[in-house]
Amino acid sequence: MNFLALIEAKRDGGTLSANQLREIIAAVVAHRIADYQLAAFLMAVFFRGLNAEETTALTLAMRDSGDVLKFPKDARPLVDKHSTGGVGDKVSLPLAPLLACLGFRVPMISGRGLGITGGTLDKLDSIPGFKTLLPAARIVEIVQQLGCVICGQTDRMVPADKKLYALRDVTGTVPSIPLIVASILSKKLAESLDALILDVKFGSAAFMQTKADARRLAKAMVALGRKCGVNTRAILTDMNTPLGHSAGNWLEVKESVACLDPATSGDPGLSDLRELVLTCAAHLLVQTGKAKSLNDACQQAEGCLNSGAPRKKWDEMLAAQGAELDTFNHKLTLDHTAPVVLELKAPSSGFITKCDARLIGEVIRDLGGGRLTKDSAVNPDVGLDRIVKVGERVRSRDMLCRVHAADCSQAKAAGARLEAAFGISSQRVKKPSLLSETITH
């Protein structure tokens, strides 16, 4: 294979055959392509794109680059959810145990953060002892026994995506629809799913800035998922403001546990997180024939969440994946685990008109909560919590958020930058709608 010729062909707008794409992926897995050449290819794809046939061929080649999970026959459908990434998006954590309690099997293969978006595995790494890397046999065993697992792909599962995923993050090629589609669906198809719900985000902190771009991405993924035999739907959700009232790895784990606690069902700070968790569960109930309508499914999911069973299932999943439960539960009782906490105060009274998720995500990344390079170490304890929501009323000197930082200088620098993230007006503003659209074909 002359890889330079393939780079040039894509650079000049040419179309690659399925066989050429399979050869590229085989070379990636065999480490026969230098990073600088692979980066050049990714940039060519970013600017020139891939057509539907190329995207399908790339996705299937990536899926087949390693092992595919095989599950025994079971009355419980195999389902999963994927988000295109956002700030404060911790939906996967409470959703997996909820789905298990609703009678599903959930082999949730997750990833790490891309750009300013948090990664599910980075969040789970903040749990003492929790193992995100499991052999395929153990993944299947836990799913069959408990109904859910959240882990990373094994070394032998979609290995091509690991390489491409890491390079996309540091080469400015993340917001490419064909590359996003191939990355997401190659992993999900390797789970042997019956149904999949996709949370495709749009807004300032999303890879797709506009709703139109998010819709294009959603339609591409739904079409390809269905073409490959998986009942796939997508929801379009707003990512101009953070989801929930916490952003940062450990802080989001704490909020996820709170979401699973029946005692917090009326907490307004958790309302958007609960809404999205329940919506994802409801769609999967409908997609698999477990509910006749979305309204019935929402009621079924909410009743299950409020029962407390998913909270117990969460602990069972943590124990199965090696977590030190006593240490974890003690850590939950701590007000903070970062060395320094700084409160950002409102400069005036009024109504919150803006809570800029992009700026907040950038600040958290720069505090050490995300990656600037693929080898960057992540600090699990930094981030923001008690973030006010758009539409809330505040008085002068009320708290807008708390900054959790490694030292005082970082906390002060973050606080100064965050002043621009919030807008306050004397005029009441309407709380933005989280859910925008559902894509079924």
Secondary structure, 3 states (H helix, E strand, C coil): CCHHHHHHHHHCCCCCCHHHHHHHHHHHHCCCCCHHHHHHHHHHHHHHCCCHHHHHHHHHHHHCCCCCCCCCCCCCCEEEEEECCCCCCCCHHHHHHHHHHCCCEEEEEECCCECCECCHHHHHCCCCCCCCCCCHHHHHHHHHHHCEEEEECCCCCCHHHHHHHHHHHHCCCCCCHHHHHHHHHHHHHCCCCCEEEEEEEECCCCCECCHHHHHHHHHHHHHHHHHCCCEEEEEEEECCCCCCCEECHHHHHHHHHHHHCHHHCCCHHHHHHHHHHHHHHHHHHHHCCCCCCHHHHHHHHHHHHHCCHHHHHHHHHHHHCCCCHHHHHHHHHCCCCCCEEEEEECCCCEEEEEECHHHHHHHHHHHHHCCCCCCCCCCCCCEEECCCCCCCEECCCCEEEEEEECCHHHHHHHHHHHHHHEEEECCCCCCCCCEEEEECC
